[in-house]
Amino acid sequence: MFIRSTDKPNAESITRPNMSQPYTKFFVLDFEATCDNGAHLLKPQEIIEFPCILVELNTAKGGFEVVSIFHSYVKPIIHTVLTEYCTQLTGITQDMVSNSPPFDDVFFNFCNWHKDHTNMGKEKSIIVTSGNWDIGNMFIEQCKLFPSTIKIPEFMCTWINIKKLFALTMGQYPLGIKSMLKTTNSKQFGNIHNGIDDCVNIITIMNQLSQRGCVFQATNKIISV
């Protein structure tokens, strides 16, 4: 069983510009999953897009720089046919998932990519998401579908919920990516609910927070009990 434990950093420590950043690399992640509209909720949901953009903070240039990109669609194993609503929402078609590997294979490739870019995990890195759903809910539930092939690695157990840092830096808790972009007068890239586009938009928000002196420290973690 897994429970979420939320760290509540002090607002002053989040926005003090002279504080050093606790992490050197940030893996910005935004899953998309099977879904349906209204009362026809799919259970369990399954991840169908696995995008992640690795960025590093370049203080000299005043922003985050893209280092590498991991992106794969994922074949669902339970609800194998996407609903019309899901395709309309995410832009992901049946062919995209049918011709893709299952989640355990995708996650294996992701872990190797992560290892390659963190010196076998020795560099200080952290996952960044918009909200807690991606890791605290969807990722955990997805792993339960592959009990014999997936063991949750330590680096997936701690993350930054950018909404929390946004609230501490800007003084208001945001509804989502759109509202954070609007508040910071930032232009939206691509489409919301497109995983890789959402990652780009999260990085834009991170740049805005960085300019305001935000210290990017962990906000949430998974505890195995």
Secondary structure in CASP SS format (residue, H / E / C, confidence):
PFRMAT SS
TARGET T0000
AUTHOR 0000-0000-0000
METHOD secondary structure of the structure
MODEL  1
M C 1.00
F E 1.00
I E 1.00
R E 1.00
S E 1.00
T E 1.00
D C 1.00
K C 1.00
P C 1.00
N C 1.00
A H 1.00
E H 1.00
S H 1.00
I H 1.00
T H 1.00
R C 1.00
P C 1.00
N C 1.00
M C 1.00
S C 1.00
Q C 1.00
P C 1.00
Y C 1.00
T C 1.00
K E 1.00
F E 1.00
F E 1.00
V E 1.00
L E 1.00
D C 1.00
F C 1.00
E E 1.00
A E 1.00
T C 1.00
C C 1.00
D C 1.00
N C 1.00
G C 1.00
A C 1.00
H C 1.00
L C 1.00
L C 1.00
K C 1.00
P C 1.00
Q C 1.00
E C 1.00
I E 1.00
I E 1.00
E E 1.00
F E 1.00
P E 1.00
C E 1.00
I E 1.00
L E 1.00
V E 1.00
E E 1.00
L E 1.00
N E 1.00
T C 1.00
A C 1.00
K C 1.00
G C 1.00
G E 1.00
F E 1.00
E E 1.00
V E 1.00
V E 1.00
S E 1.00
I E 1.00
F E 1.00
H E 1.00
S E 1.00
Y E 1.00
V C 1.00
K E 1.00
P C 1.00
I C 1.00
I C 1.00
H C 1.00
T C 1.00
V C 1.00
L C 1.00
T C 1.00
E H 1.00
Y H 1.00
C H 1.00
T H 1.00
Q H 1.00
L H 1.00
T H 1.00
G C 1.00
I C 1.00
T C 1.00
Q H 1.00
D H 1.00
M H 1.00
V H 1.00
S H 1.00
N C 1.00
S C 1.00
P C 1.00
P E 1.00
F H 1.00
D H 1.00
D H 1.00
V H 1.00
F H 1.00
F H 1.00
N H 1.00
F H 1.00
C H 1.00
N H 1.00
W H 1.00
H H 1.00
K H 1.00
D H 1.00
H C 1.00
T C 1.00
N C 1.00
M C 1.00
G C 1.00
K C 1.00
E C 1.00
K C 1.00
S E 1.00
I E 1.00
I E 1.00
V E 1.00
T E 1.00
S C 1.00
G C 1.00
N C 1.00
W H 1.00
D H 1.00
I H 1.00
G H 1.00
N H 1.00
M H 1.00
F H 1.00
I H 1.00
E H 1.00
Q H 1.00
C H 1.00
K H 1.00
L C 1.00
F C 1.00
P C 1.00
S C 1.00
T C 1.00
I C 1.00
K C 1.00
I C 1.00
P C 1.00
E H 1.00
F H 1.00
M H 1.00
C C 1.00
T E 1.00
W E 1.00
I E 1.00
N E 1.00
I H 1.00
K H 1.00
K H 1.00
L H 1.00
F H 1.00
A H 1.00
L H 1.00
T H 1.00
M H 1.00
G C 1.00
Q C 1.00
Y C 1.00
P C 1.00
L C 1.00
G C 1.00
I H 1.00
K H 1.00
S H 1.00
M H 1.00
L H 1.00
K H 1.00
T H 1.00
T C 1.00
N C 1.00
S C 1.00
K C 1.00
Q C 1.00
F C 1.00
G C 1.00
N C 1.00
I C 1.00
H C 1.00
N C 1.00
G H 1.00
I H 1.00
D H 1.00
D H 1.00
C H 1.00
V H 1.00
N H 1.00
I H 1.00
I H 1.00
T H 1.00
I H 1.00
M H 1.00
N H 1.00
Q H 1.00
L H 1.00
S H 1.00
Q H 1.00
R C 1.00
G C 1.00
C C 1.00
V C 1.00
F C 1.00
Q C 1.00
A C 1.00
T C 1.00
N E 1.00
K E 1.00
I E 1.00
I E 1.00
S E 1.00
V C 1.00
END
